[in-house]
């Protein structure tokens, strides 16, 4: 997991991203005007590092991610697409969610339906 640990965390004032025991924890909000430019490179680099490390699963804790705008939701869709295109080392995304947060309750089941072999949900 050395490549994953070397990926620089994004510097967005409304978001805290950190690794905690091998899991990616996202806290705050993802509501910048252009999340593809602000956060896209981080998600792509993190994906590539997971593949290089040959991880079979990465847990992403979004329980304290209180709001994500529609443009930022696209980043999660893109991430699942990158995984599905991986021939060498596909992996699973296991999201730890908070069902009390409306955006999570509506977004992640849809994401799971779009990529059932990639996305798994773990309630907090």
C-alpha positions as CSV (number, residue, x, y, z in Angstrom):
1,X,0.0,0.0,0.0
2,X,3.0,2.3,-0.4
3,X,1.8,4.0,-3.5
4,X,-1.6,4.9,-1.9
5,X,0.1,6.4,1.1
6,X,2.2,8.6,-1.2
7,X,-0.7,10.2,-3.0
8,X,-0.9,13.9,-1.8
9,X,-4.3,14.7,-0.3
10,X,-6.3,17.4,-2.0
11,X,-6.1,20.9,-0.7
12,X,-9.7,22.2,-0.8
13,X,-10.8,24.4,2.0
14,X,-14.2,22.7,2.5
15,X,-12.8,19.1,2.4
16,X,-10.5,17.1,4.6
17,X,-9.2,13.9,3.1
18,X,-7.0,11.6,5.0
19,X,-5.9,8.0,5.2
20,X,-6.8,6.3,8.5
21,X,-5.8,2.7,8.9
22,X,-5.9,2.0,5.1
23,X,-9.2,3.6,4.6
24,X,-9.8,6.9,2.8
25,X,-11.8,9.3,5.0
26,X,-13.6,12.3,3.4
27,X,-15.0,14.9,5.7
28,X,-16.7,18.3,5.1
29,X,-18.2,19.2,1.7
30,X,-17.4,18.7,-1.9
31,X,-19.1,21.7,-3.4
32,X,-16.5,23.7,-5.3
33,X,-17.5,25.3,-8.6
34,X,-15.3,22.9,-10.6
35,X,-14.7,19.7,-8.7
36,X,-13.3,18.0,-11.7
37,X,-10.4,20.4,-11.7
38,X,-10.1,20.7,-7.9
39,X,-10.5,17.1,-7.0
40,X,-10.4,15.0,-10.2
41,X,-6.6,14.7,-10.2
42,X,-6.6,13.4,-6.7
43,X,-9.2,10.7,-7.4
44,X,-7.4,9.7,-10.6
45,X,-4.0,9.5,-8.8
46,X,-5.5,7.6,-5.9
47,X,-7.1,5.1,-8.3
48,X,-3.8,4.6,-10.1
49,X,-2.0,4.0,-6.8
50,X,-4.6,1.4,-5.7
51,X,-4.0,-0.4,-9.0
52,X,-0.2,-0.2,-8.6
53,X,-0.5,-1.6,-5.1
54,X,-2.7,-4.4,-6.4
55,X,-5.3,-3.8,-3.6
56,X,-8.4,-5.8,-3.9
57,X,-10.6,-3.3,-2.0
58,X,-10.4,0.2,-0.7
59,X,-12.8,1.5,2.0
60,X,-14.0,5.0,1.6
61,X,-15.6,6.5,4.7
62,X,-18.0,9.3,3.7
63,X,-20.0,9.4,7.0
64,X,-18.8,12.9,7.7
65,X,-19.1,14.2,4.1
66,X,-22.2,16.2,4.7
67,X,-22.8,17.7,1.2
68,X,-21.7,16.9,-2.3
69,X,-22.9,18.9,-5.3
70,X,-24.0,17.2,-8.5
71,X,-20.8,18.0,-10.3
72,X,-18.8,16.3,-7.5
73,X,-21.0,13.2,-7.5
74,X,-19.7,12.8,-11.1
75,X,-16.2,12.1,-9.5
76,X,-17.5,9.0,-7.8
77,X,-19.1,7.9,-11.1
78,X,-15.8,8.4,-12.9
79,X,-14.0,6.5,-10.3
80,X,-16.2,3.4,-10.8
81,X,-15.7,3.7,-14.5
82,X,-11.9,3.7,-14.2
83,X,-12.2,0.5,-12.0
84,X,-14.4,-1.2,-14.5
85,X,-11.9,-0.5,-17.3
86,X,-9.1,-2.0,-15.3
87,X,-8.0,-5.3,-16.8
88,X,-4.9,-6.0,-14.8
89,X,-6.1,-5.3,-11.3
90,X,-9.7,-4.3,-10.7
91,X,-10.7,-3.7,-7.1
92,X,-13.8,-3.0,-5.1
93,X,-15.0,0.3,-3.6
94,X,-16.6,-0.2,-0.2
95,X,-18.3,3.0,0.9
96,X,-19.1,3.5,4.6
97,X,-22.2,5.8,4.5
98,X,-24.5,7.6,6.8
99,X,-28.1,6.8,5.8
100,X,-29.3,9.8,7.7
101,X,-27.6,12.1,5.1
102,X,-30.1,12.5,2.2
103,X,-27.4,12.9,-0.5
104,X,-25.8,9.6,0.6
105,X,-29.1,7.8,0.9
106,X,-30.0,8.7,-2.7
107,X,-26.6,8.7,-4.4
108,X,-24.8,5.5,-3.3
109,X,-27.6,3.0,-4.0
110,X,-27.7,4.4,-7.6
111,X,-23.9,4.2,-7.8
112,X,-24.1,0.5,-6.6
113,X,-26.7,-0.3,-9.3
114,X,-24.5,1.3,-12.0
115,X,-21.5,-0.8,-10.9
116,X,-22.6,-3.7,-8.8
117,X,-19.4,-5.6,-9.1
118,X,-17.4,-2.6,-8.0
119,X,-19.4,-0.6,-5.4
120,X,-20.3,-2.0,-2.0
121,X,-22.1,-0.2,0.8
122,X,-21.4,-0.5,4.4
123,X,-23.6,1.5,6.8
124,X,-21.9,3.2,9.6
